[in-house]
Amino acid sequence: MLLINKRSGRLNEAMASLVVVKKFLLAIVLGVGIMAVILLCNAVISETKKTESLIREKEQRVDKLTSELAKLEAANVALAKLHMEMHDTQSVIVNRGKFKVKLPEPQEDSMAAEAVGVSSERKQRPLTTDDATTTAITSTAANVPTDVTTIGILVIACNRPSVQRSLDLLLKYRPSAQQFPIVVSQDCGHAETAKVISQYGDKVTHIKQPDLSDFPGNRFGGYYKVSRHFKWALGQMFDVMNYSYVVIVEDDLDVALDFFSYMAALRPLLDKDPTIWCISAWNDNGKKELIDPSANKLLYRSDFFPGLGWMLRKELWQELSPKWPAGFWDDWMREPTQRKDRVCIRPELSRTHTFGEQGVSQGQFYNQHLKFNVMNNEAVDFSKEDLSYLLKDHYDLKYLKRVAECPLLTIHQVMSGESVEAKEVRVEYLHENDFVAKARMFHVMEDFKVALTSCI
């Protein structure tokens, strides 16, 4: 009995010790947990203070920007009232498929920018010879612009006798042979096409690309020939004939009746604004359901290089020619190393139209998009338009403000016709595949090059 009592006592002591150890360990765990919670709370408090500081800083910036925008808006209102007293004003409504986009009159942009005190260094001289409203032009071509700077017209030809169609329209609408000399550069050595060109005599200058060699084993040889031809022809225009400005028209393009007015009036922008590197006559999304046919004076700055009737100046050629690519020159032009955040000017209504279903690209996009593009058919005398709103200092603030004010909708909300009070809406895409899917729903060009879309 004594032995049992001793053993029972020892067991009780052991159990008591275990209880003490258990309590000790529990205290340690609780202590560590409390310390962790304290540290976490401190970290959250610290991050919260940083976030609050950043928010206050951003709120201050927003308040400052809002104040500036309010001044700009007030100036816009005042100037709009003044403008209404001087002229009958009209808002431009651009039909974007199933919803409409309301745009302000372009002329107000430059006036508002000056009204809020743009510094003298940043003010841009208006690029017009007459601020009066453009009147209808009844002649077959737009009025001859007062600026008579020579602009060479380079027609790129190969094996299409239908180049006659392009040349006929160029000659029909050309206001001055001296101001707009036409040079036809022919590749391919195609006899029938050469015969067609020769029939124009001294109305055009006919030059022939001498290197007719093939690119054996290269399934993209056609694109390499085109790139080689462009480099040679542009070299002839700028380096040999010494033109300062050149407009490139390919042999499958019609030109609009105000094509020359458009190019001549916009040419000074290339000299005045270094962020503009080309003037294009083409709107990639110029189908009738995507444009406002009445807005034939409306122009945009575009990050995307449109091509299809475009002008560049000699300085740009001197920059590009040493590194001109062996093939796919137009995709190369859209790369960041060439574009350098510069833009092209392009119209709401195209000033060219392509009839070239067959070619090196095998009609890519032609039957889906290109053949449906609408070309302007009512002449605008752009020499009488104030184009200063296209300069970067005037354009960007207005554009960013418009985008920021647009309500964000999903593609499904837009396509379902969801009612919103705003006249403009914003649809965002996350990546290339997302853009392509949404572009197809809107029936716009889904071309996506180096993170740029043809919708820009």
Disulfide bonds with the S-S distance in Angstrom:
Cys158-Cys188 1.52
Cys278-Cys344 1.94
